[in-house]
Amino acid sequence: MKANYFISLLLVLLLSACGFHLRGVIDIPEWLNNVSIISRDGDKDLISKMKTQLEGYKIDVNPDPANAKYWLIINKSNVHQQIISIGASTNPRQYQLIMTTLFSLQTPKGQIIKAPKQVMVTRQLTVNNNRILGSNEEETILLNEMHQDTVIQILNRISRK
């Protein structure tokens, strides 16, 4: 019994010493409270996921930029496909989906807190010509995952000093 306890304690200490964190666990700074999310390209899915994530960390998201202490500006967010492989009938078989997002954090007076930075998330999509509808649904699922990963990466970069 003592040996199991000791091994468990040792494992916990080693994991905490190496900087291991569960995915999605971010220390959002308290000073970020009262932030407004501004999208210059109108990516509503990304903004919605960002708002939900910030509110989950008890950060007030102000819909009116004029009343916010900070502006999280999504300058550009786009997704494009790159063909990876082609089948025997010259139809694309695999795509790489690439989402690139440029963001910055500043005060309403223009003081830059975080200079513009770029986040890039990629996923691979295999197209099955026998199940086109399934491939389209898989693409939608991958895009949702990419939006979520982008939000987490942006929040990670904001929370770093």
Secondary structure, DSSP 8 states (H G I E B T S, - for coil): -HHHHHHHHHHHHHHHHTT---TT-----GGG-SEEEEESS--HHHHHHHHHHHHHTT--B-S-GGG-SEEEEEEEEEEEEEEEEE-TTS-EEEEEEEEEEEEEEE-TT--EEEEEEEEEEEEEEE--TT-HHHHHHHHHHHHHHHHHHHHHHHHHHHH--
